[in-house]
Amino acid sequence: SGFGSDFGSGGGGGGKLDPGLIMEQVKVQIAVANAQELLQRMTDKCFRKCIGKPGGALDNSEQKCIAMCMDRYMDSWNTVSRAYNSRLQRERANM
């Protein structure tokens, strides 16, 4: 059992690796890592912006600030992601 044991084609395939399966697993792992990074960055930025003195609970204004900050952060992230993907598609089409 090692790192490669998770990436086999399964069920007695003679130990051959399926490149398609490996690529799909890598894509999933990258997507999870990106989502975790997004959540961490959003949490850090919105906490610093909205929470002046941490306490046992958030007051009403802090709750509203956090909600609005997270909404704006996600909107910005989505806008940048769409622009980036659009640019990638244009560059690929011109290759």
Backbone as JSON Lines, residues from 0, in Angstrom:
{"i":0,"aa":"S","n":[0.85,-1.19,0.0],"ca":[0.0,0.0,0.0],"c":[0.88,1.23,0.0]}
{"i":1,"aa":"G","n":[0.66,2.08,-0.99],"ca":[1.43,3.31,-1.11],"c":[0.6,4.34,-1.82]}
{"i":2,"aa":"F","n":[1.25,5.39,-2.26],"ca":[0.55,6.47,-2.94],"c":[-0.19,5.97,-4.16]}
{"i":3,"aa":"G","n":[0.46,5.13,-4.94],"ca":[-0.13,4.65,-6.18],"c":[-1.29,3.7,-6.0]}
{"i":4,"aa":"S","n":[-1.49,3.18,-4.81],"ca":[-2.53,2.16,-4.62],"c":[-3.92,2.71,-4.84]}
{"i":5,"aa":"D","n":[-4.12,4.03,-4.71],"ca":[-5.44,4.61,-4.92],"c":[-5.75,4.83,-6.4]}
{"i":6,"aa":"F","n":[-4.74,4.7,-7.26],"ca":[-4.93,5.1,-8.65],"c":[-4.98,3.94,-9.63]}
{"i":7,"aa":"G","n":[-5.09,2.73,-9.15],"ca":[-5.12,1.6,-10.06],"c":[-6.45,1.51,-10.79]}
{"i":8,"aa":"S","n":[-6.49,0.63,-11.8],"ca":[-7.74,0.46,-12.53],"c":[-8.67,-0.49,-11.8]}
{"i":9,"aa":"G","n":[-8.2,-1.04,-10.69],"ca":[-9.05,-1.87,-9.84],"c":[-9.17,-3.28,-10.35]}
{"i":10,"aa":"G","n":[-9.64,-4.14,-9.49],"ca":[-10.04,-5.5,-9.84],"c":[-9.1,-6.31,-10.69]}
{"i":11,"aa":"G","n":[-7.87,-6.52,-10.29],"ca":[-6.99,-7.46,-10.97],"c":[-6.59,-7.04,-12.36]}
{"i":12,"aa":"G","n":[-6.35,-5.75,-12.57],"ca":[-5.94,-5.27,-13.87],"c":[-4.47,-5.46,-14.12]}
{"i":13,"aa":"G","n":[-3.81,-6.28,-13.35],"ca":[-2.4,-6.52,-13.55],"c":[-1.54,-5.34,-13.15]}
{"i":14,"aa":"G","n":[-2.08,-4.44,-12.32],"ca":[-1.33,-3.31,-11.86],"c":[-1.2,-2.19,-12.87]}
{"i":15,"aa":"K","n":[-1.87,-2.29,-14.0],"ca":[-1.81,-1.23,-15.0],"c":[-2.59,-0.01,-14.52]}
{"i":16,"aa":"L","n":[-2.05,1.16,-14.8],"ca":[-2.72,2.39,-14.43],"c":[-3.55,2.89,-15.6]}
{"i":17,"aa":"D","n":[-4.72,3.4,-15.29],"ca":[-5.61,3.96,-16.3],"c":[-5.38,5.48,-16.31]}
{"i":18,"aa":"P","n":[-4.72,6.01,-17.34],"ca":[-4.43,7.44,-17.37],"c":[-5.69,8.31,-17.29]}
{"i":19,"aa":"G","n":[-6.77,7.87,-17.91],"ca":[-8.02,8.63,-17.86],"c":[-8.56,8.73,-16.45]}
{"i":20,"aa":"L","n":[-8.5,7.61,-15.72],"ca":[-8.96,7.59,-14.34],"c":[-8.08,8.47,-13.46]}
{"i":21,"aa":"I","n":[-6.78,8.39,-13.68],"ca":[-5.85,9.21,-12.9],"c":[-6.14,10.69,-13.13]}
{"i":22,"aa":"M","n":[-6.34,11.08,-14.4],"ca":[-6.61,12.48,-14.71],"c":[-7.9,12.96,-14.05]}
{"i":23,"aa":"E","n":[-8.93,12.12,-14.06],"ca":[-10.18,12.5,-13.41],"c":[-10.0,12.68,-11.91]}
{"i":24,"aa":"Q","n":[-9.23,11.78,-11.3],"ca":[-9.0,11.88,-9.86],"c":[-8.18,13.12,-9.53]}
{"i":25,"aa":"V","n":[-7.21,13.45,-10.37],"ca":[-6.41,14.65,-10.16],"c":[-7.29,15.89,-10.31]}
{"i":26,"aa":"K","n":[-8.17,15.91,-11.31],"ca":[-9.07,17.05,-11.5],"c":[-9.97,17.25,-10.29]}
{"i":27,"aa":"V","n":[-10.47,16.16,-9.74],"ca":[-11.32,16.25,-8.54],"c":[-10.51,16.8,-7.37]}
{"i":28,"aa":"Q","n":[-9.29,16.3,-7.2],"ca":[-8.46,16.77,-6.1],"c":[-8.12,18.25,-6.26]}
{"i":29,"aa":"I","n":[-7.87,18.71,-7.48],"ca":[-7.59,20.12,-7.72],"c":[-8.82,20.96,-7.43]}
{"i":30,"aa":"A","n":[-9.99,20.49,-7.85],"ca":[-11.23,21.23,-7.59],"c":[-11.49,21.36,-6.09]}
{"i":31,"aa":"V","n":[-11.25,20.3,-5.34],"ca":[-11.43,20.33,-3.89],"c":[-10.44,21.31,-3.26]}
{"i":32,"aa":"A","n":[-9.19,21.25,-3.7],"ca":[-8.17,22.16,-3.16],"c":[-8.52,23.61,-3.47]}
{"i":33,"aa":"N","n":[-9.02,23.88,-4.68],"ca":[-9.42,25.25,-5.05],"c":[-10.58,25.73,-4.2]}
{"i":34,"aa":"A","n":[-11.55,24.86,-3.96],"ca":[-12.71,25.23,-3.13],"c":[-12.27,25.51,-1.7]}
{"i":35,"aa":"Q","n":[-11.35,24.69,-1.18],"ca":[-10.85,24.92,0.18],"c":[-10.1,26.24,0.28]}
{"i":36,"aa":"E","n":[-9.3,26.54,-0.74],"ca":[-8.54,27.79,-0.74],"c":[-9.49,28.99,-0.82]}
{"i":37,"aa":"L","n":[-10.5,28.89,-1.68],"ca":[-11.49,29.96,-1.79],"c":[-12.17,30.21,-0.45]}
{"i":38,"aa":"L","n":[-12.61,29.16,0.19],"ca":[-13.29,29.29,1.47],"c":[-12.37,29.9,2.53]}
{"i":39,"aa":"Q","n":[-11.11,29.45,2.56],"ca":[-10.15,29.97,3.54],"c":[-9.88,31.46,3.32]}
{"i":40,"aa":"R","n":[-9.65,31.84,2.07],"ca":[-9.38,33.25,1.77],"c":[-10.58,34.13,2.09]}
{"i":41,"aa":"M","n":[-11.76,33.65,1.71],"ca":[-12.98,34.41,1.97],"c":[-13.19,34.57,3.47]}
{"i":42,"aa":"T","n":[-13.0,33.51,4.21],"ca":[-13.17,33.56,5.66],"c":[-12.19,34.55,6.29]}
{"i":43,"aa":"D","n":[-10.91,34.46,5.89],"ca":[-9.9,35.36,6.44],"c":[-10.22,36.82,6.15]}
{"i":44,"aa":"K","n":[-10.51,37.13,4.89],"ca":[-10.76,38.51,4.49],"c":[-12.01,39.07,5.16]}
{"i":45,"aa":"C","n":[-13.09,38.3,5.15],"ca":[-14.34,38.8,5.72],"c":[-14.26,38.9,7.25]}
{"i":46,"aa":"F","n":[-13.54,37.99,7.88],"ca":[-13.38,38.08,9.33],"c":[-12.62,39.35,9.69]}
{"i":47,"aa":"R","n":[-11.51,39.6,8.97],"ca":[-10.72,40.8,9.26],"c":[-11.52,42.08,9.0]}
{"i":48,"aa":"K","n":[-12.34,42.05,7.96],"ca":[-13.13,43.24,7.6],"c":[-14.27,43.48,8.59]}
{"i":49,"aa":"C","n":[-14.91,42.43,9.06],"ca":[-16.19,42.58,9.76],"c":[-16.12,42.42,11.28]}
{"i":50,"aa":"I","n":[-15.14,41.72,11.78],"ca":[-15.11,41.42,13.22],"c":[-14.03,42.26,13.89]}
{"i":51,"aa":"G","n":[-14.47,43.28,14.62],"ca":[-13.52,44.16,15.31],"c":[-12.96,43.52,16.56]}
{"i":52,"aa":"K","n":[-13.84,43.05,17.39],"ca":[-13.44,42.42,18.65],"c":[-14.17,41.09,18.77]}
{"i":53,"aa":"P","n":[-13.48,39.99,18.49],"ca":[-14.14,38.69,18.58],"c":[-14.69,38.44,19.98]}
{"i":54,"aa":"G","n":[-15.88,37.88,20.02],"ca":[-16.52,37.56,21.29],"c":[-17.22,36.22,21.19]}
{"i":55,"aa":"G","n":[-18.16,36.0,22.07],"ca":[-18.87,34.74,22.11],"c":[-19.9,34.57,21.01]}
{"i":56,"aa":"A","n":[-20.33,35.69,20.41],"ca":[-21.35,35.64,19.36],"c":[-21.2,36.86,18.46]}
{"i":57,"aa":"L","n":[-21.75,36.75,17.27],"ca":[-21.73,37.88,16.35],"c":[-22.95,38.76,16.61]}
{"i":58,"aa":"D","n":[-22.72,40.08,16.62],"ca":[-23.89,40.95,16.74],"c":[-24.53,41.12,15.36]}
{"i":59,"aa":"N","n":[-25.65,41.81,15.33],"ca":[-26.42,41.94,14.1],"c":[-25.62,42.57,12.97]}
{"i":60,"aa":"S","n":[-24.88,43.63,13.26],"ca":[-24.11,44.31,12.21],"c":[-22.98,43.41,11.7]}
{"i":61,"aa":"E","n":[-22.37,42.64,12.58],"ca":[-21.32,41.71,12.15],"c":[-21.88,40.61,11.25]}
{"i":62,"aa":"Q","n":[-23.05,40.1,11.61],"ca":[-23.69,39.08,10.78],"c":[-24.0,39.61,9.38]}
{"i":63,"aa":"K","n":[-24.54,40.83,9.31],"ca":[-24.86,41.43,8.01],"c":[-23.59,41.68,7.22]}
{"i":64,"aa":"C","n":[-22.55,42.19,7.89],"ca":[-21.29,42.46,7.21],"c":[-20.69,41.17,6.64]}
{"i":65,"aa":"I","n":[-20.68,40.1,7.44],"ca":[-20.14,38.81,6.98],"c":[-20.92,38.31,5.77]}
{"i":66,"aa":"A","n":[-22.24,38.36,5.85],"ca":[-23.08,37.88,4.74],"c":[-22.82,38.68,3.47]}
{"i":67,"aa":"M","n":[-22.77,40.0,3.58],"ca":[-22.54,40.84,2.41],"c":[-21.13,40.65,1.87]}
{"i":68,"aa":"C","n":[-20.15,40.56,2.76],"ca":[-18.76,40.36,2.34],"c":[-18.62,39.05,1.58]}
{"i":69,"aa":"M","n":[-19.21,37.99,2.09],"ca":[-19.1,36.69,1.43],"c":[-19.82,36.71,0.08]}
{"i":70,"aa":"D","n":[-20.98,37.37,0.01],"ca":[-21.69,37.5,-1.26],"c":[-20.85,38.25,-2.29]}
{"i":71,"aa":"R","n":[-20.27,39.37,-1.87],"ca":[-19.44,40.16,-2.79],"c":[-18.2,39.37,-3.21]}
{"i":72,"aa":"Y","n":[-17.6,38.66,-2.27],"ca":[-16.4,37.88,-2.58],"c":[-16.73,36.8,-3.61]}
{"i":73,"aa":"M","n":[-17.85,36.1,-3.42],"ca":[-18.24,35.05,-4.36],"c":[-18.59,35.64,-5.73]}
{"i":74,"aa":"D","n":[-19.27,36.78,-5.75],"ca":[-19.58,37.43,-7.02],"c":[-18.29,37.79,-7.76]}
{"i":75,"aa":"S","n":[-17.33,38.36,-7.03],"ca":[-16.05,38.73,-7.64],"c":[-15.32,37.51,-8.15]}
{"i":76,"aa":"W","n":[-15.3,36.45,-7.34],"ca":[-14.63,35.21,-7.73],"c":[-15.25,34.66,-9.02]}
{"i":77,"aa":"N","n":[-16.57,34.64,-9.07],"ca":[-17.26,34.12,-10.26],"c":[-16.98,34.96,-11.5]}
{"i":78,"aa":"T","n":[-16.94,36.29,-11.34],"ca":[-16.65,37.17,-12.46],"c":[-15.24,36.92,-12.99]}
{"i":79,"aa":"V","n":[-14.28,36.83,-12.09],"ca":[-12.9,36.58,-12.5],"c":[-12.78,35.19,-13.14]}
{"i":80,"aa":"S","n":[-13.44,34.2,-12.57],"ca":[-13.38,32.83,-13.11],"c":[-13.96,32.78,-14.52]}
{"i":81,"aa":"R","n":[-15.1,33.44,-14.74],"ca":[-15.7,33.46,-16.07],"c":[-14.77,34.15,-17.08]}
{"i":82,"aa":"A","n":[-14.18,35.28,-16.68],"ca":[-13.28,36.0,-17.58],"c":[-12.05,35.15,-17.9]}
{"i":83,"aa":"Y","n":[-11.51,34.49,-16.88],"ca":[-10.33,33.64,-17.07],"c":[-10.64,32.47,-18.01]}
{"i":84,"aa":"N","n":[-11.75,31.8,-17.77],"ca":[-12.13,30.66,-18.62],"c":[-12.41,31.11,-20.05]}
{"i":85,"aa":"S","n":[-13.04,32.27,-20.21],"ca":[-13.31,32.79,-21.54],"c":[-12.0,33.08,-22.28]}
{"i":86,"aa":"R","n":[-11.06,33.66,-21.58],"ca":[-9.76,33.96,-22.19],"c":[-9.03,32.67,-22.57]}
{"i":87,"aa":"L","n":[-9.06,31.67,-21.68],"ca":[-8.44,30.39,-22.0],"c":[-9.04,29.78,-23.25]}
{"i":88,"aa":"Q","n":[-10.36,29.82,-23.37],"ca":[-11.03,29.25,-24.54],"c":[-10.63,29.99,-25.81]}
{"i":89,"aa":"R","n":[-10.53,31.34,-25.74],"ca":[-10.11,32.11,-26.91],"c":[-8.69,31.77,-27.31]}
{"i":90,"aa":"E","n":[-7.81,31.64,-26.32],"ca":[-6.41,31.31,-26.63],"c":[-6.27,29.91,-27.2]}
{"i":91,"aa":"R","n":[-7.05,28.97,-26.68],"ca":[-7.01,27.61,-27.21],"c":[-7.53,27.57,-28.66]}
{"i":92,"aa":"A","n":[-8.56,28.38,-28.94],"ca":[-9.12,28.41,-30.29],"c":[-8.14,29.02,-31.29]}
{"i":93,"aa":"N","n":[-7.26,29.89,-30.82],"ca":[-6.28,30.54,-31.7],"c":[-5.0,29.72,-31.87]}
{"i":94,"aa":"M","n":[-4.87,28.6,-31.19],"ca":[-3.65,27.8,-31.27],"c":[-3.63,26.99,-32.55]}
